[in-house]
Amino acid sequence: MVSRLKLTACASALCMMLSTPAFAQQSVPEPGTDLVELYTWLHANPELSFKESTSASIMAAELEALGFTVTTGLGDEWTRAKSQRDEGTVRDGVGGYGVVGVYENGEGPTVLIRADMDALPVPEQTGLDYASEVISTTWTGVESPVMHACGHDIHMTSWVGTARELIESKDDWSGTLIMLAQPAEELGLGAKALLEEGLYQDFPLPDYNLALHVSASSPAGTVAYSSGYALANVDSVDILVKGVGGHGAYPHTTKDPIVIGSSIVMALQTLVSRNVDPQTPAVVTVGSFTAGAKHNIISDGAELLLTVRSYDDATRQLLLDGITRIAKAQAEAFGAPEPEISIDNDYTPSTYNTPALADKAMTAIRAAIGEENVMEVTPVMGGEDFSQFGRTEEDVPGLIFWLGAINPDTYAAAQNGGDPLPSLHSPFFAPDAAPTIKTGVSSMTAAALALFSETASE
């Protein structure tokens, strides 16, 4: 069973925070710190996937100060085992930093609210006074500057604010509140780690799962959502093309893997256009094509790296089967050896927002922030491992919604022909913190209260 630590004092949650040199000159926020101040600290001190020790400690201390029963270390054994299974991963310092806080407040439904904590290996270029200067090493051993370029600092801060609001208003609701701080969303592994180490077995089983994600294309003060499919299946496929190398002057004595690989790339373009129903979303992108080392040498191999996106499981399987079929057939057409095709088992499944839950939560959010500030949008082909929490035999309904994060003036200028807005994962992405956090707390609190009160009355 996973090794976990039940916190008994705020000091025990904070004791390890100053051990990392990057944080040694900075004051760690205490529980109850102003939310914008907390956000600023988290933004300036990002941590990569499966290295979220300080972020997890801050989240745990906040919950413990509010009276939650807090468990830390969830996912530790799973991540250590994976680091040993996967060749090339970094084993030192790997740990599961999942934080689970449980607050029992009488009879009623169980609502889980999740926030992700990890940052990205991106060099920040926002010019903010509190811009990150942290440098760290990724799961695969690459040293890089680190930035919260996907807004997980906003997620954590809104999560803390929501916990505070719900405990302050505990006389107005009844049920069990679970606050979950998740590691390694950016790797698509954190939710899986927590589930495989007993999230649904060792803690109260949720009746509902809730989460939010910042939007780089919506103004602060707004919320957007999709009912039904919201985000995509995300698969990674590696194709190792095998050729016969030789001198570039004598191509007839070789089996050129670059030509074979190019043929595979072009044939893959027909997979979506001629195999998938035109009304069904699907994406196959070759993101990397590498081969050879010198002008006059035909290499004996080439490597293609693909990302594959879909919503429903049948389309996902059609795409994966089609990639395998096309790669093998193209190699055979050139008389080359069969390629090696590797499909990553740790894929991110599509996120499905339960329609009844979406309707209930958005009705409450509209009442909290204004009808004009909530909009339904089309789903996107990005991925989010929040989906894993609904892909278990328990079949827990879930909802993740978009939280507008762009300064309204900046947003309006971009809509009128001004500079384009930086996307998520951009080194220039900088949320309009105060109104974004305020809306995040108001929206998530309203959704949770609606689930507690309405379900209890049914």
C-alpha positions as a printed NumPy array, in Angstrom:
array([[  0.   ,   0.   ,   0.   ],
       [  1.133,   3.542,  -0.646],
       [  3.236,   5.238,   1.984],
       [  1.314,   8.308,   3.128],
       [  1.616,  10.915,   5.827],
       [ -1.361,  12.193,   7.806],
       [ -0.548,  15.784,   8.743],
       [ -0.831,  16.756,  12.382],
       [  0.396,  20.347,  12.34 ],
       [  0.955,  23.139,   9.837],
       [  4.638,  23.063,  10.632],
       [  4.885,  19.428,   9.549],
       [  3.444,  20.317,   6.152],
       [  5.838,  23.223,   5.683],
       [  9.043,  21.783,   7.111],
       [ 10.586,  20.713,   3.817],
       [  9.739,  23.774,   1.737],
       [ 13.016,  25.628,   2.058],
       [ 15.196,  22.663,   1.151],
       [ 15.235,  23.541,  -2.552],
       [ 17.853,  26.172,  -3.422],
       [ 15.576,  27.991,  -5.872],
       [ 13.202,  28.827,  -3.   ],
       [ 15.773,  29.55 ,  -0.295],
       [ 15.609,  33.348,  -0.632],
       [ 11.817,  33.544,  -0.661],
       [  9.211,  33.527,   2.075],
       [  6.826,  30.597,   1.794],
       [  3.148,  31.66 ,   2.056],
       [  1.456,  30.756,   5.313],
       [ -2.075,  29.327,   5.406],
       [ -4.599,  32.136,   5.014],
       [ -2.341,  34.264,   2.818],
       [ -4.147,  36.679,   0.476],
       [ -5.008,  34.768,  -2.702],
       [ -3.244,  37.102,  -5.141],
       [ -0.133,  36.997,  -2.977],
       [ -0.347,  33.201,  -2.922],
       [ -0.733,  33.135,  -6.703],
       [  2.279,  35.411,  -7.179],
       [  4.432,  33.113,  -5.064],
       [  3.272,  29.992,  -6.87 ],
       [  3.896,  31.623, -10.245],
       [  7.435,  32.608,  -9.276],
       [  8.186,  29.152,  -7.859],
       [  6.905,  26.571, -10.357],
       [  7.674,  22.862, -10.064],
       [  7.797,  20.279, -12.826],
       [  5.726,  17.098, -12.999],
       [  6.329,  14.681, -10.114],
       [  8.468,  17.319,  -8.387],
       [  5.635,  19.314,  -6.822],
       [  6.826,  18.841,  -3.233],
       [  6.588,  22.477,  -2.141],
       [  3.33 ,  23.173,  -3.964],
       [  1.833,  20.046,  -2.396],
       [  3.003,  21.102,   1.05 ],
       [  1.397,  24.53 ,   0.68 ],
       [ -1.873,  22.98 ,  -0.483],
       [ -1.825,  20.489,   2.387],
       [ -1.114,  23.159,   4.988],
       [ -4.011,  25.279,   3.712],
       [ -6.422,  22.365,   4.034],
       [ -5.176,  21.332,   7.436],
       [ -5.605,  24.873,   8.729],
       [ -9.234,  24.733,   7.567],
       [ -9.917,  21.536,   9.483],
       [ -9.666,  18.918,   6.73 ],
       [ -8.298,  15.457,   7.364],
       [ -5.275,  15.621,   5.091],
       [ -3.275,  12.857,   3.437],
       [ -0.101,  13.504,   1.437],
       [  2.153,  11.304,  -0.66 ],
       [ -0.618,   9.657,  -2.679],
       [  0.901,   8.204,  -5.861],
       [  4.433,   7.839,  -4.501],
       [  4.859,   4.114,  -4.984],
       [  3.267,   4.181,  -8.444],
       [  5.56 ,   6.921,  -9.738],
       [  8.679,   5.306,  -8.306],
       [  7.758,   1.996,  -9.891],
       [  7.131,   3.668, -13.241],
       [ 10.43 ,   5.522, -13.123],
       [ 12.17 ,   2.185, -12.709],
       [ 10.154,   0.509, -15.476],
       [ 10.65 ,   3.184, -18.096],
       [ 14.145,   3.272, -19.498],
       [ 15.66 ,   6.746, -19.545],
       [ 13.545,   8.307, -16.845],
       [ 15.008,  10.096, -13.864],
       [ 14.769,   7.995, -10.712],
       [ 16.21 ,  10.352,  -8.133],
       [ 13.679,  12.637,  -6.483],
       [ 10.672,  10.979,  -8.098],
       [  7.622,  10.941,  -5.851],
       [  3.878,  11.126,  -5.774],
       [  2.781,  14.458,  -4.383],
       [ -0.965,  13.935,  -4.422],
       [ -2.815,  15.699,  -1.59 ],
       [ -6.261,  14.57 ,  -0.451],
       [ -8.265,  16.616,   2.043],
       [-11.57 ,  15.26 ,   3.368],
       [-14.108,  17.406,   5.222],
       [-17.182,  15.581,   6.5  ],
       [-20.079,  17.944,   7.126],
       [-23.087,  15.763,   7.819],
       [-25.304,  13.725,   5.518],
       [-25.333,  14.479,   1.817],
       [-23.429,  13.952,  -1.424],
       [-19.672,  13.707,  -1.791],
       [-18.12 ,  16.32 ,  -4.084],
       [-14.481,  16.163,  -5.201],
       [-12.764,  19.323,  -6.433],
       [ -9.448,  18.82 ,  -8.189],
       [ -6.567,  21.16 ,  -9.022],
       [ -3.363,  20.252, -10.846],
       [ -0.028,  21.582,  -9.608],
       [  2.741,  20.973, -12.154],
       [  4.445,  23.513, -14.417],
       [  6.144,  23.21 , -17.811],
       [  9.755,  23.276, -19.086],
       [  9.223,  26.696, -20.696],
       [ 11.491,  29.786, -20.292],
       [  9.19 ,  32.579, -19.118],
       [  9.147,  35.749, -21.239],
       [  6.175,  37.609, -19.752],
       [  8.241,  40.416, -18.226],
       [  6.272,  40.169, -14.983],
       [  7.93 ,  41.367, -11.801],
       [  7.325,  37.907, -10.36 ],
       [  8.346,  35.967, -13.473],
       [  9.853,  32.561, -12.814],
       [ 13.622,  32.179, -12.823],
       [ 13.502,  28.54 , -11.74 ],
       [ 15.612,  25.971, -13.588],
       [ 14.927,  22.283, -13.027],
       [ 15.275,  18.84 , -14.61 ],
       [ 12.364,  17.129, -16.334],
       [ 11.164,  13.571, -15.797],
       [ 13.303,  12.53 , -18.785],
       [ 16.469,  14.277, -17.59 ],
       [ 16.437,  17.535, -19.565],
       [ 17.492,  20.67 , -17.687],
       [ 15.24 ,  23.604, -18.543],
       [ 13.786,  26.864, -17.257],
       [ 10.361,  26.269, -15.72 ],
       [  7.138,  28.277, -15.999],
       [  3.472,  27.965, -15.1  ],
       [  2.586,  28.393, -18.773],
       [ -0.647,  26.387, -18.459],
       [ -2.132,  28.276, -15.551],
       [ -1.877,  25.631, -12.854],
       [ -0.878,  28.394, -10.44 ],
       [ -4.321,  29.92 , -11.035],
       [ -5.883,  26.485, -10.577],
       [ -4.205,  25.955,  -7.196],
       [ -5.056,  29.447,  -5.986],
       [ -8.712,  29.171,  -7.017],
       [ -8.827,  25.75 ,  -5.353],
       [ -7.528,  27.188,  -2.089],
       [-10.006,  30.062,  -2.273],
       [-12.862,  27.642,  -2.931],
       [-11.91 ,  25.508,   0.07 ],
       [-11.878,  28.609,   2.262],
       [-15.274,  29.762,   0.997],
       [-16.906,  26.371,   1.441],
       [-15.639,  25.925,   4.976],
       [-16.673,  29.474,   5.889],
       [-20.188,  28.703,   4.616],
       [-20.34 ,  25.155,   6.025],
       [-23.622,  25.925,   7.804],
       [-25.209,  26.338,   4.37 ],
       [-24.44 ,  22.877,   3.013],
       [-24.299,  19.252,   4.054],
       [-22.192,  16.411,   2.704],
       [-18.561,  15.443,   2.255],
       [-16.059,  17.707,   0.504],
       [-12.889,  16.227,  -0.994],
       [-10.165,  18.621,  -2.12 ],
       [ -7.634,  16.874,  -4.385],
       [ -4.319,  18.448,  -5.433],
       [ -2.927,  16.397,  -8.301],
       [  0.64 ,  16.081,  -9.616],
       [  1.838,  15.489, -13.173],
       [ -1.142,  16.494, -15.297],
       [  1.24 ,  17.693, -17.999],
       [  2.581,  14.143, -18.37 ],
       [ -0.902,  12.67 , -18.361],
       [  0.179,  10.414, -15.497],
       [ -0.852,  12.079, -12.254],
       [ -4.537,  11.121, -12.172],
       [ -3.685,   7.541, -13.105],
       [ -1.138,   7.364, -10.295],
       [ -3.684,   8.535,  -7.72 ],
       [ -6.4  ,   6.179,  -8.908],
       [ -4.111,   3.162,  -9.027],
       [ -2.974,   3.851,  -5.492],
       [ -6.442,   3.826,  -4.007],
       [ -8.088,   7.238,  -4.381],
       [-11.54 ,   5.7  ,  -4.796],
       [-10.94 ,   2.82 ,  -2.385],
       [ -9.256,   4.533,   0.564],
       [-11.267,   7.763,   0.589],
       [-14.983,   8.513,   0.227],
       [-16.196,   7.753,  -3.289],
       [-17.297,  11.003,  -4.98 ],
       [-20.761,  11.476,  -6.36 ],
       [-19.348,  14.283,  -8.535],
       [-15.916,  15.423,  -9.722],
       [-15.266,  19.094, -10.538],
       [-12.29 ,  20.949, -12.013],
       [-11.513,  24.143, -13.887],
       [ -8.867,  25.152, -16.419],
       [ -7.794,  28.627, -17.437],
       [ -8.579,  29.76 , -20.956],
       [ -6.08 ,  31.779, -22.971],
       [ -8.811,  32.829, -25.396],
       [-11.489,  34.198, -23.04 ],
       [-11.566,  37.392, -20.952],
       [-11.189,  37.32 , -17.188],
       [-14.535,  37.316, -15.443],
       [-16.054,  34.719, -17.766],
       [-16.602,  30.956, -17.769],
       [-16.973,  28.679, -20.791],
       [-17.927,  25.013, -20.952],
       [-18.798,  22.127, -23.231],
       [-21.524,  19.609, -22.493],
       [-20.56 ,  16.077, -23.481],
       [-17.107,  15.663, -24.998],
       [-14.883,  18.57 , -23.946],
       [-11.29 ,  17.419, -24.582],
       [ -9.747,  14.687, -26.686],
       [ -8.105,  11.305, -26.447],
       [ -4.373,  11.972, -26.743],
       [ -2.161,   9.174, -28.049],
       [  1.561,   9.202, -28.797],
       [  2.852,   6.851, -31.479],
       [  6.514,   6.215, -32.398],
       [  7.394,   4.641, -35.737],
       [ 10.943,   3.385, -36.262],
       [ 11.431,   2.974, -40.011],
       [ 14.056,   0.354, -40.862],
       [ 16.087,   0.734, -44.019],
       [ 19.369,  -0.401, -45.489],
       [ 22.023,   2.283, -45.285],
       [ 24.745,   3.13 , -47.737],
       [ 26.486,   5.797, -49.801],
       [ 24.369,   8.654, -51.085],
       [ 25.972,   8.221, -54.52 ],
       [ 24.671,   4.656, -54.823],
       [ 21.04 ,   4.758, -53.672],
       [ 20.193,   1.625, -55.655],
       [ 22.194,  -0.412, -53.134],
       [ 20.097,   0.849, -50.205],
       [ 16.562,   0.933, -48.838],
       [ 16.261,   4.612, -48.076],
       [ 14.356,   5.096, -44.797],
       [ 13.842,   8.801, -45.488],
       [ 11.938,   8.025, -48.675],
       [  9.998,   5.293, -46.893],
       [  9.251,   7.597, -43.954],
       [  8.156,  10.376, -46.31 ],
       [  5.795,   7.96 , -47.998],
       [  4.352,   7.018, -44.615],
       [  3.845,  10.682, -43.713],
       [  1.966,  11.379, -46.931],
       [ -0.125,   8.214, -46.742],
       [ -1.142,   9.094, -43.186],
       [ -2.829,  12.221, -44.544],
       [ -5.518,   9.983, -46.065],
       [ -6.316,   8.343, -42.744],
       [ -8.51 ,  11.173, -41.494],
       [ -9.702,  12.417, -44.89 ],
       [-10.672,   9.012, -46.319],
       [-11.24 ,   6.69 , -43.344],
       [-12.958,   8.836, -40.715],
       [-16.524,  10.139, -41.052],
       [-16.166,  13.825, -42.062],
       [-18.405,  14.831, -39.164],
       [-16.204,  13.059, -36.609],
       [-13.243,  15.033, -35.21 ],
       [ -9.847,  13.355, -35.637],
       [ -6.228,  14.494, -35.892],
       [ -3.04 ,  12.683, -36.902],
       [  0.045,  14.894, -36.756],
       [  3.646,  13.868, -37.377],
       [  5.459,  16.15 , -34.974],
       [  8.983,  14.883, -35.556],
       [ 10.855,  13.184, -38.417],
       [ 14.523,  12.445, -37.766],
       [ 17.071,  10.486, -39.769],
       [ 20.659,  10.589, -40.933],
       [ 23.747,  12.517, -39.905],
       [ 25.571,  13.583, -43.107],
       [ 24.895,  14.815, -46.625],
       [ 26.211,  11.785, -48.49 ],
       [ 25.11 ,   8.949, -46.222],
       [ 21.79 ,   7.161, -46.522],
       [ 20.945,   6.102, -43.01 ],
       [ 19.599,   2.735, -42.01 ],
       [ 16.703,   4.132, -40.02 ],
       [ 14.322,   7.026, -39.448],
       [ 12.013,   7.886, -36.573],
       [  8.561,   9.446, -36.772],
       [  6.804,  10.778, -33.659],
       [  3.035,  11.218, -33.939],
       [  0.281,  12.756, -31.837],
       [ -3.183,  11.297, -32.437],
       [ -6.394,  13.001, -31.252],
       [ -9.999,  11.79 , -31.161],
       [-13.068,  11.837, -28.919],
       [-14.83 ,   8.477, -28.996],
       [-13.024,   5.177, -28.434],
       [-14.085,   3.679, -31.776],
       [-12.463,   6.531, -33.727],
       [ -9.357,   6.267, -31.554],
       [ -8.997,   2.577, -32.406],
       [ -9.63 ,   3.227, -36.098],
       [ -6.787,   5.766, -36.168],
       [ -4.317,   3.594, -34.273],
       [ -5.093,   0.556, -36.415],
       [ -4.806,   2.669, -39.55 ],
       [ -1.392,   4.057, -38.576],
       [ -0.097,   0.538, -38.008],
       [ -1.523,  -0.705, -41.298],
       [ -0.192,   2.207, -43.355],
       [  3.311,   2.138, -41.856],
       [  3.707,  -1.581, -42.448],
       [  2.267,  -1.458, -45.96 ],
       [  4.477,   1.446, -47.078],
       [  7.594,  -0.313, -45.833],
       [  6.578,  -3.493, -47.625],
       [  5.993,  -1.539, -50.841],
       [  9.674,  -0.514, -50.778],
       [ 10.869,  -3.999, -49.907],
       [ 12.102,  -2.744, -46.531],
       [ 11.954,  -4.502, -43.161],
       [  8.782,  -4.108, -41.128],
       [  8.913,  -0.936, -39.   ],
       [  8.691,  -0.947, -35.219],
       [  5.516,   0.769, -34.061],
       [  5.103,   1.773, -30.43 ],
       [  1.822,   3.107, -29.032],
       [  2.189,   4.619, -25.569],
       [  0.012,   2.729, -23.104],
       [ -0.199,   5.766, -20.817],
       [ -2.467,   7.718, -23.121],
       [ -4.796,  10.48 , -21.961],
       [ -8.438,   9.517, -22.537],
       [-10.998,  12.033, -23.734],
       [-12.811,  14.177, -21.193],
       [-16.583,  13.825, -21.116],
       [-18.624,  16.396, -19.212],
       [-21.75 ,  14.695, -17.922],
       [-24.566,  16.795, -19.454],
       [-26.886,  16.749, -16.419],
       [-24.004,  17.794, -14.159],
       [-22.951,  20.526, -16.583],
       [-26.503,  21.914, -16.677],
       [-26.803,  21.94 , -12.887],
       [-23.386,  23.503, -12.277],
       [-23.707,  26.137, -14.988],
       [-27.125,  27.225, -13.74 ],
       [-25.491,  27.965, -10.397],
       [-22.468,  29.644, -11.982],
       [-24.693,  31.883, -14.119],
       [-26.484,  33.001, -10.981],
       [-23.142,  33.722,  -9.286],
       [-21.277,  35.632, -12.014],
       [-24.006,  36.735, -14.428],
       [-25.768,  35.058, -17.332],
       [-23.779,  37.143, -19.834],
       [-20.474,  35.825, -18.464],
       [-21.148,  32.118, -19.107],
       [-21.035,  30.605, -22.574],
       [-21.175,  27.149, -24.1  ],
       [-18.322,  26.468, -26.532],
       [-17.256,  23.737, -28.915],
       [-14.906,  21.062, -27.527],
       [-11.174,  21.225, -28.212],
       [ -8.603,  18.648, -29.302],
       [ -6.321,  19.264, -26.344],
       [ -6.087,  16.662, -23.598],
       [ -6.586,  16.646, -19.824],
       [ -6.08 ,  13.706, -17.499],
       [ -8.989,  14.859, -15.334],
       [-10.784,  12.463, -17.68 ],
       [ -9.265,   9.517, -15.812],
       [-11.439,  10.18 , -12.772],
       [-14.525,   9.348, -14.844],
       [-13.001,   6.365, -16.66 ],
       [-13.254,   3.862, -13.816],
       [-15.79 ,   1.168, -13.011],
       [-17.327,   3.551, -10.475],
       [-18.348,   5.823, -13.411],
       [-18.332,   9.074, -11.414],
       [-19.924,  12.036, -13.269],
       [-17.469,  14.846, -13.96 ],
       [-17.253,  18.42 , -15.204],
       [-14.289,  20.59 , -16.121],
       [-14.95 ,  24.147, -17.271],
       [-12.872,  26.951, -18.778],
       [-11.988,  30.003, -16.707],
       [-11.333,  33.157, -18.738],
       [ -7.895,  34.547, -17.878],
       [ -7.152,  37.395, -20.318],
       [ -7.291,  41.063, -19.398],
       [-10.567,  42.278, -20.968],
       [ -8.881,  45.255, -22.699],
       [ -6.188,  42.986, -24.138],
       [ -8.865,  40.546, -25.254],
       [-10.916,  43.299, -26.919],
       [ -7.843,  44.656, -28.726],
       [ -7.021,  41.201, -30.076],
       [-10.584,  40.783, -31.354],
       [-10.267,  44.104, -33.188],
       [ -7.113,  43.278, -35.111],
       [ -4.518,  43.898, -32.41 ],
       [ -1.745,  41.573, -31.323],
       [ -2.812,  37.914, -31.176],
       [ -3.259,  36.4  , -27.743],
       [ -0.529,  34.044, -26.489],
       [ -1.801,  30.502, -26.19 ],
       [ -1.501,  28.15 , -23.272],
       [  2.066,  26.768, -23.063],
       [  3.384,  30.007, -24.556],
       [  6.291,  31.715, -22.722],
       [  4.24 ,  34.94 , -23.011],
       [  1.044,  33.633, -21.359],
       [  0.214,  35.863, -18.37 ],
       [ -3.258,  35.625, -16.763],
       [ -5.012,  38.698, -15.407],
       [ -4.639,  37.245, -11.944],
       [ -6.994,  39.072,  -9.565],
       [-10.261,  38.935, -11.576],
       [ -9.459,  35.44 , -12.859],
       [ -8.979,  34.074,  -9.348],
       [-12.08 ,  35.87 ,  -8.088],
       [-14.193,  34.328, -10.845],
       [-12.621,  30.916, -10.325],
       [-13.462,  30.918,  -6.625],
       [-16.988,  32.265,  -7.157],
       [-17.748,  29.782,  -9.927],
       [-16.372,  26.664,  -8.286],
       [-17.959,  27.528,  -4.939],
       [-21.338,  28.08 ,  -6.598],
       [-21.108,  24.774,  -8.473],
       [-20.21 ,  22.833,  -5.341],
       [-22.961,  24.438,  -3.25 ],
       [-25.503,  23.625,  -5.947],
       [-24.477,  19.966,  -5.935],
       [-24.617,  19.722,  -2.164],
       [-27.974,  21.453,  -1.803],
       [-29.818,  20.16 ,  -4.864],
       [-28.751,  16.55 ,  -4.502],
       [-29.597,  16.548,  -0.812],
       [-33.14 ,  17.704,  -1.612],
       [-33.846,  15.107,  -4.311]])
